[in-house]
Amino acid sequence: MALDPSRTVAELKELRALTGDENGAQRVAWTDTWETAREWLRGKVAGTGAREEIDEAGNQWFTLDGASDKALLIGGHIDSVPNGGWLDGCLNVMAGVEVLRRIAAEGAPPLTVRLVNWADEEGARFGRSLFGSSAAAGSMADQDELRGRHDANGIALPDALREHGVDLDGAIAARSQLESAVAYLELHIEQGPVLESMDLPLGVVLGTFGVERHLVTWKGQAAHAGSTPMDKRRDALAGAAKLALEIRPIAAEVGDGAVCTSGGVVCKPGIVTSVVETAEQLLDQRHLDAAKLARLLALAQEASERFAREEDIEVAWERIWSIEPILFDERLIELAGESIREVAGTSHRLPSGPLHDAAEVARAGIPTVMVFVQSLRGLSHTKLEDTKEEHLELSVQALDRLTTKALEAFA
């Protein structure tokens, strides 16, 4: 069976119709719609002869036996954010299905080939991203914290997992799935504007940004909005507002792709007739270089202390989550670049700001690389997410060529 990239595009549209609505994709992990998508995927892979397995973390594996037990992994995720786009995650999986079909039709490959649909990459329901891949990579160590997580309806994470055959404490046994892995390949939409701005369809990902994510709590004094002079106020929101603006020049100073985001501020008492007593601010900082990521954090903390003094308020920092920058495998980066040039003429190297399952696999010591395909207007996590169909087809071809090169290189 020859590779048919147009079939991948058609199947992506079929999945969109099956699991989306007028607001976008609704394949949130640990829901019935997500299970519908997994069952649909099962049917698409059936013709290849690959064996299916659901591991202890809920990851869905399809294994095509080769001449060697050593395994080349191709991966992605079929779960989405609520009202998500039609390509985020599922392009990886469906392109992998098409590559698996081509390999199966040609006989036993030199290495075993495994397609993985990672469980809950997005973390949309419970706020814990990369659930399945972190369990398989051996980096999941937050079970105690996860036991206390609930969704918007008050359902506890362990209870939701149990409904889908996953025991939280047993999820780390999925680590055995990576024991035979020699390399991991992942295709993804860029979710940003770089490739489109360069008029390029495809790019090679150098690695994923490290992340520092903090809750910054500002404390002032509640006071009547009408009777308190402006120069007598201890306004907690003033500190948060200053920091929200200051992270822009901080990112510019550190440079080399640094990004900082003040993603939300919750004010208390939160009424129009009172000066803000407490402001809880979420801050996300990312960089591909560990030292520069640390510099981003240090500069923001220094600025917050300065603003606290200026406004006569207090500030405290609490780390929510962090991950170090993950650099991908140089050998695979070269092979990915070759593959892209063969199908598109030109390649480009760029980092990934968003996190991906590939980062967890790389953390486990497995040679890893990602290929990005252009995103129109740089939009993702919205029903407006889109990529030209001809670019989607090119991305399937590039993944197929990369798979062939990796099978030869790691055999």
Number of C-alpha atoms within 10 A of each C-alpha: 10 11 17 16 21 16 14 22 20 12 16 19 13 13 22 20 14 16 19 20 12 8 13 22 27 23 28 24 26 23 16 14 18 20 18 15 19 18 11 14 20 17 10 15 20 13 12 18 15 20 14 17 13 16 21 23 28 24 23 20 22 24 20 22 21 18 12 14 13 19 27 25 27 28 28 28 30 27 30 26 21 20 19 22 24 27 29 25 25 26 26 28 26 30 32 29 23 26 26 26 23 17 21 20 14 10 11 15 18 19 23 21 28 24 28 24 29 25 28 30 26 25 18 18 22 19 15 15 18 22 23 27 33 27 26 26 25 19 16 17 12 9 15 10 8 17 14 10 17 17 13 8 7 8 13 16 20 18 15 20 18 12 11 15 14 20 17 20 15 12 23 23 15 22 21 15 16 19 13 15 21 19 25 25 25 25 28 25 27 29 25 20 14 17 24 18 12 10 9 17 25 30 27 27 25 22 26 27 27 25 25 21 20 20 19 23 22 25 22 23 16 19 18 14 15 10 9 14 10 10 7 10 21 24 25 28 26 21 30 28 15 14 23 21 12 16 22 14 11 21 24 14 13 16 13 12 16 21 21 24 16 20 10 14 19 15 19 17 14 13 10 9 13 18 25 27 21 25 26 21 23 20 24 18 23 30 29 23 19 17 10 18 23 16 17 25 22 13 16 20 17 10 17 24 16 15 20 23 12 12 18 17 22 18 22 15 15 11 11 13 11 14 16 18 21 24 21 24 20 13 13 22 22 13 20 28 21 20 26 25 16 14 16 18 12 15 20 18 16 18 21 24 20 13 20 22 24 28 28 25 27 21 19 18 14 22 21 29 29 28 27 24 28 28 26 20 17 19 18 20 18 17 19 17 20 21 22 13 13 12 17 25 18 20 30 28 23 26 25 22 20 24 26 17 17 21 19 12 12 13 16
